[in-house]
Structure formats: structure tokens, C-alpha cells
Amino acid sequence: MAAQFSLCVGSSPIARRIGLMLSAALLLALPSRAQQVQVAVAANFAAPAKALAAQFEQASGHKLALSFGATGQFYAQIRNGAPFAVLLAADEETPEKLQAQGLAVAGTGQTYATGRLVLWSKQAGLVDGQGHVLRAPLPGRLALADPRLSPYGRASAEVIAALGLTLRGQAVEAAHIGQTYQFIASGNAALGFVALSQVYENGRLREGSGWIVPESLHKPIRQQAVLLRAGSGQPAAAQFLSYLRSAQAQALVASYGYSP
């Protein structure tokens, strides 16, 4: 089956040459039978993962079966034998642990995105562009992911500490960043810290108001992908990891607010 692949990396001769080389590489690697790859995806990366899957499937003919959830939960499932072939984690520690424990293929860890944190409210005008709303009496409950389980939760706690804030019982913790977003979107929390990718696309917030937290206020949120032991015999899984490093994939990831 022929595959169509178009790289949106610019119009220069070099960019066109890179696009043609990548397209040719994927087409040459196309197997006689398409494979389905089970991919565990950190909840913050759900939207870009769906877009990346559509591009990869069109280019390669393979199918990606995406599961979304907390990185810590995926770690437990993988240790208990879950048949995921690839993990897109929200941190770098989990892929490193899986490689050390022999549950992932050594040397296949790669940073596919650096996450950004945003203080966000569904209500327009509630959150100012400098985050001063945090220093005034809060307009309601503030949601954040559990710092013990979520890399974005840890970053949120680091921001709160760096700003010297006392929340006086107004914070509500969610199990993971996906649930944090739901608390705010449903109105159960007035505002909160979420992944920028959950509310941002093509250079702007999709709705509401927000303050993109300066990266100097927390440790970098480096998100790593890794080939798991269950995927070591699946060429399509390795192809997907290679695709994540392509110019097209990285441009799409950046469009959701991630740093390179």
C-alpha cells in the first residue's frame, strides 16, 4: 500500500531535501503487513499524541493504539506485565528506571518534549498575564496534580514554594494532570496548574485565561519516550520512536506549547 507523507518544515532546498529523505526512509521501512503498536501516553500529551498518530499512520501504514493516563500508573502496569510497546512518559526518571530494571530496551530513551506549566482558568480575564492572582485572595479553589505522582504536580509545588505562597487549605490535589484539567474545566476549581498543551494550540489559549509559568520557577519537565521490552520485536515501534525525532513531529509538538 502506498503511503503519503508531507513534511511541513519550510520551503528551503535543505528543508525539502530533509523531508524527502525522511519520507523515503519511512517508505522503505514499510513492512508487507501493517502492525498495531500499543503506546502508553502521559495524560498531558494526549492532544499532540493523537495528531502525531494520525500523521505516522498515514506515513507508515501502521496503527497506533493510544492509552492515556498517569506516568506512575503506567509504570505499575508495565511492571505487572502490561503489553505496551512504547511509553511516552511525563518525566525522564520513569523511562530510566524501566531500562535499569530490564523492562525497557537499554539506550532507547529519548526526550521528545519539554513540558511547560500554565496557571489556567476557564473564565476569561480571571488569571492575569503575570500570575498576580496568586498573591491576592484566591477567587476559589486552586487545583494541581499530586506532587508525589505527577511531574507536573511536582513542578506546581516548586512554583508555589518559589513564590512563597500559603494556600491556606484552598488547594485541591488531583491524581494526575488530566484530572486537574477536569477539575478546572468543570468549575470544581476556579483555577489551577495544568500542562500548557492541554489548553494551548497554534500559538494561543483555546479558551479562558492563563499565565505561562516561567521555566526558572521549577525544574525542567523533560518528557522521555522509551521502547519497552514488549515492543523490542516490533519494527513499527522503533519506527515510531524515530518519527518522534523528525522535523515534522517536533514542529507539531511545539505547536502545542512544548519547548524543543
C-alpha positions as CSV (number, residue, x, y, z in Angstrom):
1,M,0.0,0.0,0.0
2,A,1.4,3.3,-0.9
3,A,1.8,5.9,1.8
4,Q,1.6,9.6,1.5
5,F,3.9,11.8,3.7
6,S,4.3,15.5,3.6
7,L,6.8,17.4,5.8
8,C,5.9,21.0,6.8
9,V,9.5,22.1,7.6
10,G,9.9,25.0,5.3
11,S,10.4,25.7,1.7
12,S,14.2,25.9,1.5
13,P,16.1,23.4,-0.6
14,I,17.7,21.9,2.6
15,A,14.3,21.5,4.2
16,R,12.8,19.9,1.1
17,R,15.8,17.5,1.0
18,I,15.3,16.5,4.6
19,G,11.6,15.9,4.0
20,L,12.3,13.7,1.0
21,M,14.9,11.7,2.9
22,L,12.6,11.1,5.8
23,S,9.7,10.2,3.6
24,A,11.9,7.7,1.6
25,A,13.2,6.2,4.8
26,L,9.7,5.6,6.1
27,L,8.5,4.2,2.8
28,L,11.5,1.8,2.5
29,A,10.8,0.6,6.1
30,L,7.2,-0.1,5.3
31,P,6.6,-3.8,6.0
32,S,4.4,-6.1,4.0
33,R,2.0,-6.3,6.9
34,A,0.9,-3.3,8.9
35,Q,1.4,-3.6,12.7
36,Q,-0.5,-2.2,15.6
37,V,1.6,-0.7,18.3
38,Q,0.4,-0.3,21.9
39,V,1.5,3.1,23.1
40,A,1.1,4.4,26.7
41,V,0.9,8.2,26.7
42,A,1.2,10.6,29.6
43,A,-2.2,12.4,30.1
44,N,-0.7,15.9,29.4
45,F,0.4,14.7,25.9
46,A,-3.0,13.4,24.8
47,A,-3.8,16.1,22.2
48,P,-0.5,16.1,20.3
49,A,-0.2,12.3,20.5
50,K,-3.5,12.0,18.6
51,A,-2.2,14.3,15.9
52,L,1.2,12.6,15.7
53,A,-0.6,9.2,15.5
54,A,-2.6,10.4,12.5
55,Q,0.5,11.6,10.7
56,F,2.5,8.5,11.5
57,E,-0.3,6.1,10.4
58,Q,-0.6,7.9,7.1
59,A,3.1,7.8,6.5
60,S,3.8,4.3,7.6
61,G,0.6,2.3,7.3
62,H,1.0,1.1,10.9
63,K,-1.7,1.7,13.5
64,L,-1.0,3.2,17.0
65,A,-3.3,2.2,19.8
66,L,-3.0,5.0,22.3
67,S,-3.8,4.7,26.0
68,F,-3.7,7.8,28.2
69,G,-3.1,8.1,31.9
70,A,-0.6,9.0,34.7
71,T,3.0,8.0,34.2
72,G,3.2,6.5,37.6
73,Q,0.2,4.3,36.9
74,F,1.7,3.1,33.6
75,Y,4.9,2.3,35.4
76,A,3.0,0.0,37.8
77,Q,1.1,-1.6,34.9
78,I,4.3,-2.2,32.9
79,R,5.9,-3.9,35.9
80,N,2.8,-6.1,36.1
81,G,3.1,-7.2,32.5
82,A,1.0,-4.7,30.5
83,P,1.8,-5.3,26.8
84,F,2.7,-1.7,25.9
85,A,5.4,-1.4,23.2
86,V,6.3,2.3,23.7
87,L,5.9,4.6,26.7
88,L,5.7,8.4,26.3
89,A,6.3,9.4,29.9
90,A,5.8,12.8,31.5
91,D,9.2,12.6,33.1
92,E,12.7,11.1,32.4
93,E,13.0,9.2,35.7
94,T,10.4,6.5,34.8
95,P,12.0,5.5,31.4
96,E,15.4,5.4,33.1
97,K,14.0,3.1,35.9
98,L,12.4,0.8,33.3
99,Q,15.7,0.5,31.4
100,A,17.6,-0.3,34.6
101,Q,15.0,-2.9,35.5
102,G,15.2,-4.6,32.1
103,L,11.6,-3.7,31.3
104,A,12.7,-1.3,28.5
105,V,15.4,-1.6,25.9
106,A,18.6,0.0,27.1
107,G,19.7,3.1,25.2
108,T,16.3,3.8,23.6
109,G,15.3,6.6,25.9
110,Q,14.8,10.0,24.2
111,T,13.4,13.3,25.2
112,Y,10.5,14.0,22.9
113,A,9.2,17.2,24.6
114,T,10.0,19.6,27.4
115,G,6.7,20.5,29.1
116,R,5.5,23.9,30.1
117,L,3.3,24.7,33.0
118,V,0.4,27.2,32.9
119,L,-1.8,28.7,35.6
120,W,-5.2,28.4,33.9
121,S,-8.8,29.3,34.4
122,K,-11.7,28.5,32.2
123,Q,-13.0,32.0,33.0
124,A,-11.7,34.7,30.7
125,G,-9.9,37.5,32.5
126,L,-9.6,35.7,35.8
127,V,-5.9,34.9,35.5
128,D,-3.6,37.8,34.6
129,G,-0.5,37.5,32.4
130,Q,1.9,37.8,35.4
131,G,0.2,35.4,37.8
132,H,-0.6,38.2,40.3
133,V,-3.9,36.5,41.0
134,L,-2.0,34.0,43.2
135,R,-0.9,36.8,45.6
136,A,-4.4,38.1,46.1
137,P,-7.1,36.3,47.9
138,L,-7.8,33.3,45.6
139,P,-11.2,33.5,43.8
140,G,-11.9,29.9,44.6
141,R,-10.1,26.5,44.9
142,L,-6.8,26.0,43.1
143,A,-6.2,22.6,41.5
144,L,-2.9,20.9,41.0
145,A,-1.8,17.3,40.3
146,D,-0.4,15.2,43.2
147,P,3.3,16.1,43.5
148,R,4.0,12.6,44.7
149,L,2.7,11.0,41.5
150,S,2.9,13.7,38.7
151,P,5.9,15.5,37.3
152,Y,3.6,18.5,36.6
153,G,2.4,18.3,40.2
154,R,6.0,18.4,41.4
155,A,6.6,21.4,39.2
156,S,3.4,23.1,40.5
157,A,4.6,22.6,44.1
158,E,8.0,24.0,43.2
159,V,6.3,27.2,41.8
160,I,4.2,27.6,44.9
161,A,7.3,27.3,47.1
162,A,9.4,29.6,44.9
163,L,6.7,32.3,45.1
164,G,6.4,31.8,48.9
165,L,2.7,31.2,48.7
166,T,0.5,29.9,51.5
167,L,-2.7,28.4,50.1
168,R,-4.5,28.0,53.5
169,G,-6.4,24.9,52.5
170,Q,-7.6,26.3,49.2
171,A,-5.6,23.8,47.1
172,V,-7.2,20.6,45.8
173,E,-5.0,17.7,44.5
174,A,-5.9,15.5,41.5
175,A,-4.4,12.1,40.8
176,H,-2.8,13.3,37.6
177,I,-2.7,16.3,35.3
178,G,-5.7,15.1,33.2
179,Q,-7.9,15.1,36.3
180,T,-6.5,18.5,37.2
181,Y,-7.7,19.9,33.9
182,Q,-11.2,18.3,34.5
183,F,-11.5,19.9,37.9
184,I,-10.9,23.4,36.4
185,A,-12.9,22.8,33.2
186,S,-15.9,21.5,35.2
187,G,-15.9,24.5,37.5
188,N,-15.0,22.4,40.6
189,A,-11.8,24.6,40.9
190,A,-11.6,28.2,39.8
191,L,-8.1,27.9,38.5
192,G,-5.1,25.7,38.7
193,F,-1.8,24.5,37.3
194,V,-2.1,22.4,34.1
195,A,0.2,21.4,31.2
196,L,0.2,24.2,28.6
197,S,-0.5,21.6,25.9
198,Q,-3.9,20.9,27.5
199,V,-5.2,24.4,26.8
200,Y,-2.9,25.8,24.1
201,E,-2.8,25.2,20.4
202,N,-1.3,27.1,17.4
203,G,0.1,29.9,19.5
204,R,-2.8,30.8,21.8
205,L,-5.1,29.6,24.5
206,R,-8.1,27.8,23.2
207,E,-10.3,29.4,25.9
208,G,-10.2,31.1,29.3
209,S,-7.2,33.0,30.7
210,G,-3.8,31.9,31.8
211,W,-0.2,32.7,32.9
212,I,2.5,30.7,31.3
213,V,4.8,30.0,34.2
214,P,8.5,31.0,33.7
215,E,10.7,27.9,33.5
216,S,13.0,29.5,36.0
217,L,10.4,28.8,38.8
218,H,10.6,25.0,38.5
219,K,12.9,22.2,37.4
220,P,12.7,21.3,33.6
221,I,9.9,18.9,32.8
222,R,11.7,16.7,30.4
223,Q,9.4,14.1,28.9
224,Q,11.1,10.9,27.7
225,A,9.9,8.2,25.3
226,V,11.3,4.6,25.5
227,L,11.0,1.3,23.7
228,L,9.6,-1.2,26.1
229,R,10.5,-4.9,26.2
230,A,7.2,-5.9,24.7
231,G,8.0,-3.7,21.7
232,S,11.5,-4.9,21.1
233,G,10.4,-7.2,18.3
234,Q,8.1,-4.7,16.6
235,P,9.8,-2.7,13.9
236,A,6.8,-0.4,13.8
237,A,7.5,0.6,17.4
238,A,11.1,1.6,16.6
239,Q,9.9,3.5,13.6
240,F,7.5,5.5,15.7
241,L,10.3,6.5,18.1
242,S,12.4,7.6,15.1
243,Y,9.5,9.5,13.7
244,L,9.2,11.5,17.0
245,R,12.7,12.9,16.2
246,S,11.6,14.1,12.8
247,A,11.3,17.8,11.9
248,Q,7.6,17.4,11.2
249,A,6.9,15.7,14.5
250,Q,8.9,18.3,16.5
251,A,7.1,21.2,14.8
252,L,3.7,19.7,15.7
253,V,4.8,19.2,19.3
254,A,6.0,22.8,19.5
255,S,2.6,24.0,18.2
256,Y,1.1,22.7,21.4
257,G,3.3,24.8,23.6
258,Y,6.2,22.4,24.4
259,S,9.8,23.6,24.3
260,P,12.1,21.8,21.8
